[in-house]
Amino acid sequence: MTIPVHELADLAGDLAGKFALEPLLERILINAAQLLHCSSGSICTIDENARAYRKEVDLDVGCRSGEIFSLDEGVTGAVARAGGAVTFCRDSSVPGGHLLSDDIRFSRAVLGVPIRLGSSLIGAFMVFGDDADRQFTDDDVHLLELFAIHAAVAIAIANSVLIDDGDGVRIPRQPAPGPARVARDGALTARERQVRALVEKGWPNKHIAAALAISPKTVEKHVAGVLRKTGAANRTELASLARTRVWG
């Protein structure tokens, strides 16, 4: 299955400026499922240090969205162990799977791919086949991996403007004390905020371009705008400002 680039670009444009993580991931999940002709799936975030993952959003699965699971369980655990995409002919073959045997998806194929930020594994994206004969192909894997890039962008952006309050609830970052605030987010356009978040993570222009479905030249233009508005001399200084949390 080959999806035209302009369709992915339209989807990326539809996502621009929406930074609340759950609805953004839900939109990405729904779009991926539609293009893969699936109606069920989920996106999880992974904490490799804690050997755990959190089910962020579910689409018609009911696998306890919002709960924390061991990284030894389920399709997400299989993705983490494989370090890449995994396919199972039946969900019943998934080690430590969460579906009950009376769930129709228990006997359906399932595909999972990693969500990465640079070299770090930060999540997993999975979908179920809609009928008993459906088996996922290499083209399906490639398409879901493209959507996993969008999920990585969403997570990176959310993490750049949100923090955890200690109870698992994400709240807006508060400005750093004192006058050392180079620029407010509001000074940047929605696209510039997306680009800035990925530059701060160390992504090169070609990867940012692929993730946001824009050209490298357009990325260069947005990076220049971010540097000008923030007063950062270069990408390194921009990342340093982010680490010291001088953003309002």
C-alpha positions in Angstrom: 0.0 0.0 0.0 1.5 3.3 -1.1 0.1 6.5 0.3 0.7 9.7 -1.7 3.0 12.2 -0.1 0.4 15.0 -0.3 -2.0 13.0 1.8 0.6 12.7 4.6 1.4 16.4 4.2 -2.3 17.2 4.6 -2.4 15.1 7.8 0.7 16.9 9.1 -0.9 20.2 8.4 -4.0 19.2 10.2 -1.9 18.4 13.3 0.0 21.7 13.4 -0.7 23.8 16.5 -2.5 21.2 18.5 -0.2 20.4 21.5 -2.4 18.6 24.0 -0.9 15.1 23.9 -3.8 12.8 24.2 -6.1 14.3 21.6 -3.1 14.8 19.2 -2.1 11.1 19.6 -5.7 10.1 19.2 -6.0 12.0 15.9 -2.7 10.4 14.7 -4.0 6.9 15.7 -7.3 7.4 13.9 -5.6 8.7 10.7 -3.2 5.7 10.7 -6.0 3.2 11.3 -8.1 4.7 8.5 -5.3 4.5 5.9 -4.5 1.0 7.0 -8.1 0.0 6.8 -8.2 -0.9 10.5 -10.6 0.1 13.3 -8.5 -0.8 16.4 -5.2 0.2 17.8 -3.3 2.0 20.5 -0.3 4.3 21.2 1.9 3.8 24.3 4.7 5.8 25.8 7.7 3.9 27.1 10.0 4.5 30.1 12.9 2.2 29.4 14.6 3.1 32.7 11.5 2.0 34.7 11.0 -1.0 32.3 7.4 0.2 32.0 5.0 1.7 29.5 1.8 3.8 29.7 -1.2 3.2 27.4 -1.8 6.7 26.2 -4.7 6.3 23.7 -6.8 3.4 22.5 -9.1 3.0 19.5 -11.9 0.5 20.1 -9.7 -1.8 22.1 -10.4 -1.2 25.8 -7.0 -2.2 27.0 -7.1 0.0 30.1 -6.0 3.2 28.6 -4.0 5.4 31.0 -2.7 2.5 33.0 1.0 1.5 33.5 2.3 -2.0 32.4 5.5 -3.9 32.6 7.7 -3.6 29.5 7.7 -7.4 29.5 4.1 -7.5 28.5 2.0 -7.1 25.3 2.8 -5.9 21.8 4.7 -2.9 23.3 7.0 -5.2 25.2 7.6 -7.3 22.0 8.5 -4.1 20.1 10.9 -3.1 22.9 12.6 -6.6 22.8 12.8 -6.7 19.1 14.0 -3.1 18.8 11.8 -2.7 15.7 8.5 -3.6 14.1 6.8 -6.8 15.1 3.9 -8.7 13.5 1.8 -11.5 14.9 -0.6 -13.6 12.9 -2.9 -13.7 16.0 -3.0 -11.5 19.1 -3.2 -14.8 21.0 0.5 -15.3 20.2 1.6 -12.1 21.9 3.6 -12.8 25.1 1.8 -11.2 28.0 -1.0 -9.9 25.8 -3.9 -8.1 27.5 -6.9 -9.1 25.4 -9.3 -11.8 26.7 -10.0 -14.9 24.6 -13.6 -13.7 24.0 -12.4 -10.5 22.4 -12.7 -10.7 18.6 -9.3 -9.2 18.2 -7.7 -12.1 20.1 -7.8 -14.1 16.9 -6.8 -11.2 14.6 -3.4 -10.2 13.3 -1.6 -7.3 15.1 1.3 -5.0 14.0 3.4 -2.9 16.3 6.2 -0.4 15.5 8.6 1.6 17.7 8.2 5.3 18.3 11.7 6.8 18.5 13.2 10.2 19.3 16.7 10.1 18.0 18.2 6.8 19.3 15.8 6.6 22.2 12.7 4.3 22.3 9.9 6.5 23.6 6.8 4.6 22.6 5.1 2.0 20.5 2.2 2.2 17.9 0.0 -0.8 17.2 -3.0 -1.7 15.1 -5.2 -4.8 14.7 -6.4 -6.4 11.5 -10.1 -6.0 10.9 -10.8 -9.5 9.6 -9.6 -13.0 10.2 -7.7 -13.2 6.9 -5.8 -9.9 7.2 -2.1 -10.2 7.5 0.2 -7.1 7.6 2.7 -6.5 4.8 6.0 -4.7 4.6 4.1 -1.7 3.1 1.8 -1.7 6.1 4.8 -1.7 8.4 6.4 1.2 6.5 3.1 3.3 6.6 2.7 2.8 10.4 6.4 3.7 10.8 5.6 7.0 9.1 2.8 7.7 11.5 5.1 6.7 14.4 7.3 9.6 13.3 4.3 12.0 13.7 3.6 10.4 17.1 7.3 11.1 18.1 6.8 14.7 17.0 3.7 15.0 19.2 5.4 13.5 22.2 8.5 15.7 21.7 6.3 18.9 21.4 4.2 18.0 24.4 7.3 17.3 26.5 8.7 20.6 25.5 5.7 22.6 26.9 4.4 20.2 29.6 5.7 18.7 32.8 4.4 16.0 35.1 3.0 17.2 38.4 4.2 14.1 40.2 0.8 12.3 40.0 1.0 11.4 36.4 -0.9 14.6 35.3 0.7 16.8 32.7 0.5 20.6 33.5 2.0 23.6 31.6 5.6 24.5 32.4 5.9 27.6 34.5 8.3 30.4 33.5 11.7 30.3 35.1 12.2 32.9 37.9 14.0 36.1 37.2 14.4 38.0 33.9 16.2 35.4 32.0 13.4 34.6 29.6 14.5 34.9 26.0 11.2 34.5 24.3 7.7 33.3 25.0 6.2 30.5 22.9 3.6 32.9 21.8 6.3 34.8 19.8 6.6 31.7 17.6 4.2 30.4 15.0 2.7 27.0 15.5 5.1 25.5 12.9 8.1 27.3 14.5 7.2 25.7 17.8 7.1 22.3 16.2 10.5 22.8 14.5 12.0 24.4 17.7 11.0 21.3 19.8 12.8 19.0 17.3 15.8 21.1 17.0 16.2 21.1 20.7 16.1 17.3 20.6 19.0 17.3 18.2 17.1 16.3 15.0 18.8 17.3 11.7 16.8 19.3 9.2 16.2 16.3 6.9 14.6 14.3 9.7 12.5 17.3 10.8 11.4 17.8 7.2 10.4 14.1 6.9 8.5 14.2 10.2 6.6 17.3 9.4 6.1 16.5 5.7 7.7 19.8 4.6 10.9 20.5 2.6 14.4 20.9 4.1 14.4 24.4 2.7 11.2 25.2 4.6 12.8 23.8 7.8 15.8 26.1 7.3 13.4 29.0 7.0 11.6 28.1 10.2 14.9 27.5 12.1 16.1 30.9 11.0 12.9 32.4 12.3 13.2 30.6 15.7 16.8 31.7 16.1 15.9 35.3 15.3 12.9 35.4 17.6 14.7 33.7 20.5 18.0 35.5 20.2 19.8 32.2 20.1 23.0 32.4 18.0 22.8 28.8 16.7 21.1 25.4 17.2 23.4 24.5 20.1 22.6 27.7 22.0 18.9 27.1 21.3 19.2 23.6 22.9 21.1 25.0 25.8 18.3 27.6 26.5 15.8 24.7 26.5 17.9 22.8 29.1 18.0 25.8 31.4 14.2 26.3 30.9 14.3 29.9 30.0 11.2 29.7 27.9 8.0 31.4 29.0 
